[in-house]
Each structure stands twice: as C-alpha cells, then as structure tokens.
Amino acid sequence: MVTIREMIRQANAEGYTDENAEAKVCQDVVLKALSESSLSRNATIKGGVVMRSISHDARRATLDMDIDFIRYSLNDESIRLFIQKLDCLRTRIKKVQLKQTDFSNIMNQRRNQL
C-alpha cells in the first residue's frame, strides 16, 4: 500500500511544488473517499480541482477544494457527519472552517468606494 508521503513525492516528480503536491494528494484522498461513499450524489466538485483533473497539468493546481452540496443540509452537525462519513483515514477532525464568499457584499463595498 502506498503512503501519503509517497504520493506527495510522486506529485513532486510530476512537477508539483511541495505545497501544491500536498494539496493535490489531500484532494485526491477526499475525491476517492467521496466517490466510494453514499454521499457521492450529494456533492459536486468544481473549480481548480476539476480543471487539474481534466488537464493533468501541474500548472492548474489549486490549494482549496470547492464543493457544492446538493439536497444536503448546511448546518454544522450535517457538515460534521459528511466529513465523518468520508474519513477513510480514521482521523478526528476537531474543527471545520466553512468558507463562503458573498460576492454581493464585495460589489457593494466597491460601489461605496467609487
């Protein structure tokens, strides 16, 4: 069985920087766990992860992972359960930081600056 450290070394050999190699391996682990779970119909992966997967280009690497939930509650307990179901490494996650950009606030701030 290949270790995560070996997967990171392989990504480095494919041209990924250290930081991007770690992110790629983490994303690949999450994608694998999601694809094998009952939750695969409740999430859509988008953004840089998809572009990297399609192009196989290290230059398209991204550090974050954009997930849209489909017919799935966004309350804290639901998100915790989602992550627990994907926990193929059997680790304990203490805190999950949800990051959502509200573009309407950004646009309002820019309008106020003009």
C-alpha positions as CSV (number, residue, x, y, z in Angstrom):
1,M,0.0,0.0,0.0
2,V,1.3,3.4,-1.0
3,T,1.7,6.0,1.8
4,I,0.6,9.6,1.6
5,R,4.3,10.7,1.8
6,E,5.0,8.5,-1.3
7,M,2.0,10.1,-3.1
8,I,3.4,13.5,-2.3
9,R,6.8,12.6,-3.7
10,Q,5.2,11.3,-6.8
11,A,3.3,14.6,-7.3
12,N,6.6,16.4,-6.8
13,A,8.1,14.2,-9.5
14,E,5.2,15.2,-11.8
15,G,6.1,18.9,-11.4
16,Y,4.0,20.0,-8.4
17,T,5.6,22.3,-5.9
18,D,5.7,21.0,-2.3
19,E,2.6,23.0,-1.3
20,N,0.7,22.0,-4.4
21,A,1.7,18.4,-4.1
22,E,0.4,18.2,-0.6
23,A,-2.9,19.8,-1.6
24,K,-3.2,17.5,-4.6
25,V,-2.8,14.4,-2.5
26,C,-5.3,15.6,0.1
27,Q,-7.8,16.5,-2.7
28,D,-7.3,13.1,-4.3
29,V,-7.9,11.3,-0.9
30,V,-11.2,13.3,-0.4
31,L,-12.3,12.6,-4.0
32,K,-11.7,8.9,-3.6
33,A,-13.5,8.7,-0.3
34,L,-16.4,10.7,-1.7
35,S,-16.7,8.5,-4.8
36,E,-16.9,5.4,-2.7
37,S,-19.4,6.8,-0.2
38,S,-23.2,7.0,-0.2
39,L,-22.7,10.8,-0.3
40,S,-21.4,11.0,-3.8
41,R,-24.8,12.1,-5.1
42,N,-24.9,15.0,-2.5
43,A,-21.8,16.9,-3.6
44,T,-20.5,18.5,-6.8
45,I,-16.8,19.3,-7.1
46,K,-15.9,22.4,-9.1
47,G,-13.2,24.9,-9.8
48,G,-9.5,24.2,-9.9
49,V,-9.7,20.6,-8.7
50,V,-11.8,19.8,-11.7
51,M,-9.6,21.7,-14.1
52,R,-6.5,20.0,-12.8
53,S,-8.2,16.6,-13.0
54,I,-9.2,17.2,-16.6
55,S,-6.0,18.7,-17.9
56,H,-3.5,16.7,-15.7
57,D,-1.5,19.9,-15.7
58,A,0.5,20.8,-12.6
59,R,0.1,24.5,-13.5
60,R,-3.6,24.2,-12.9
61,A,-3.0,23.1,-9.3
62,T,-5.1,24.7,-6.6
63,L,-4.8,24.6,-2.8
64,D,-8.5,24.7,-2.0
65,M,-11.4,22.5,-2.8
66,D,-14.8,23.9,-4.0
67,I,-17.7,21.6,-3.0
68,D,-21.4,22.4,-3.6
69,F,-23.8,20.4,-1.6
70,I,-26.9,19.1,-3.4
71,R,-30.1,18.4,-1.3
72,Y,-27.9,18.3,1.9
73,S,-28.3,20.5,5.0
74,L,-25.5,23.0,5.6
75,N,-25.9,23.1,9.4
76,D,-22.8,22.4,11.5
77,E,-23.9,18.9,12.5
78,S,-24.6,17.8,8.9
79,I,-21.2,19.0,7.8
80,R,-19.6,17.1,10.6
81,L,-21.4,13.9,9.6
82,F,-20.5,14.4,6.0
83,I,-16.8,14.6,6.9
84,Q,-17.0,11.7,9.3
85,K,-18.5,9.5,6.5
86,L,-15.6,10.5,4.3
87,D,-13.0,9.8,6.9
88,C,-11.1,6.9,5.3
89,L,-8.0,7.7,7.4
90,R,-9.9,7.4,10.7
91,T,-8.7,10.7,12.0
92,R,-10.5,13.0,14.3
93,I,-11.4,16.4,12.9
94,K,-11.8,19.0,15.6
95,K,-12.9,22.0,13.7
96,V,-14.1,22.6,10.1
97,Q,-14.0,26.1,8.8
98,L,-16.6,26.8,6.2
99,K,-15.5,29.5,3.8
100,Q,-18.1,31.0,1.6
101,T,-17.6,34.2,-0.4
102,D,-20.5,36.6,-0.6
103,F,-19.9,38.5,-3.8
104,S,-22.8,40.8,-3.3
105,N,-21.0,42.3,-0.2
106,I,-17.8,42.8,-2.3
107,M,-19.7,44.5,-5.1
108,N,-21.5,46.8,-2.5
109,Q,-18.1,47.8,-1.0
110,R,-16.7,48.6,-4.4
111,R,-19.7,50.7,-5.3
112,N,-19.3,52.6,-2.0
113,Q,-15.6,53.3,-2.8
114,L,-16.5,54.9,-6.1
